[in-house]
Amino acid sequence: MAIEIERKFLVAGDGWREAAHAVVPMAQGYLNDQLSMDEGRQRASVRVRLEGDAAFLNIKSREPGHTRQEFEYPLPVDEARALLELCVGGLVEKRRHLVRHGAHLWEVDEFLGDNAGLVVAEIELASADEAFERPGWLGVEATDCLRYYNLALAARPYALWSDAERAGPET
């Protein structure tokens, strides 16, 4: 079983752009919806993702905090495109910028379409208590704020958020 330990942050400024060493276009959709997760009828999201010239099916458990079970399987791109047509909610489109800082690789997601204007940074860790160097462009942590997760963005995109929601996660 694969375990993902990931923390999510808002981004403050554009300082990360110069440090990005690669950019990967992505489009993803979900075969289940946010409501099923919120009501507890499903305990995992099922995602289809086009990632550059590759495609994947991803299943991720929904658990509080930064540690989740995650399973990912490669798919033929044509099958992934067909599956995206079956997805519920909107398509989440973004450019993922890869930024090395200190000993870690950061993934800075610059969202497009209905989520344009939202930029988040994620870091995967080997353990929940692993220390990491915070880059100067890192803003407030959003790990525990569900509206920043892609499943939530597919159901209710950033374009529909209120000014208060756009101000950042609740403390």
Secondary structure in CASP SS format (residue, H / E / C, confidence):
PFRMAT SS
TARGET T0000
AUTHOR 0000-0000-0000
METHOD secondary structure of the structure
MODEL  1
M C 1.00
A C 1.00
I E 1.00
E E 1.00
I E 1.00
E E 1.00
R E 1.00
K E 1.00
F E 1.00
L E 1.00
V E 1.00
A C 1.00
G C 1.00
D C 1.00
G H 1.00
W H 1.00
R H 1.00
E H 1.00
A H 1.00
A E 1.00
H E 1.00
A E 1.00
V E 1.00
V E 1.00
P E 1.00
M E 1.00
A E 1.00
Q E 1.00
G E 1.00
Y E 1.00
L C 1.00
N C 1.00
D C 1.00
Q H 1.00
L H 1.00
S H 1.00
M H 1.00
D H 1.00
E C 1.00
G C 1.00
R C 1.00
Q C 1.00
R C 1.00
A E 1.00
S E 1.00
V E 1.00
R E 1.00
V E 1.00
R E 1.00
L E 1.00
E E 1.00
G C 1.00
D C 1.00
A E 1.00
A E 1.00
F E 1.00
L E 1.00
N E 1.00
I E 1.00
K E 1.00
S E 1.00
R C 1.00
E C 1.00
P C 1.00
G C 1.00
H C 1.00
T E 1.00
R E 1.00
Q E 1.00
E E 1.00
F E 1.00
E E 1.00
Y E 1.00
P E 1.00
L C 1.00
P C 1.00
V H 1.00
D H 1.00
E H 1.00
A H 1.00
R H 1.00
A H 1.00
L H 1.00
L H 1.00
E C 1.00
L C 1.00
C C 1.00
V E 1.00
G E 1.00
G E 1.00
L E 1.00
V E 1.00
E E 1.00
K E 1.00
R E 1.00
R E 1.00
H E 1.00
L E 1.00
V E 1.00
R E 1.00
H E 1.00
G C 1.00
A C 1.00
H E 1.00
L E 1.00
W E 1.00
E E 1.00
V E 1.00
D E 1.00
E E 1.00
F E 1.00
L C 1.00
G H 1.00
D H 1.00
N H 1.00
A C 1.00
G C 1.00
L C 1.00
V E 1.00
V E 1.00
A E 1.00
E E 1.00
I E 1.00
E E 1.00
L C 1.00
A C 1.00
S C 1.00
A C 1.00
D C 1.00
E C 1.00
A C 1.00
F C 1.00
E C 1.00
R C 1.00
P C 1.00
G C 1.00
W C 1.00
L E 1.00
G E 1.00
V E 1.00
E E 1.00
A C 1.00
T C 1.00
D C 1.00
C C 1.00
L H 1.00
R H 1.00
Y H 1.00
Y C 1.00
N H 1.00
L H 1.00
A H 1.00
L H 1.00
A H 1.00
A H 1.00
R C 1.00
P C 1.00
Y H 1.00
A H 1.00
L H 1.00
W C 1.00
S C 1.00
D H 1.00
A H 1.00
E H 1.00
R H 1.00
A C 1.00
G C 1.00
P C 1.00
E C 1.00
T C 1.00
END
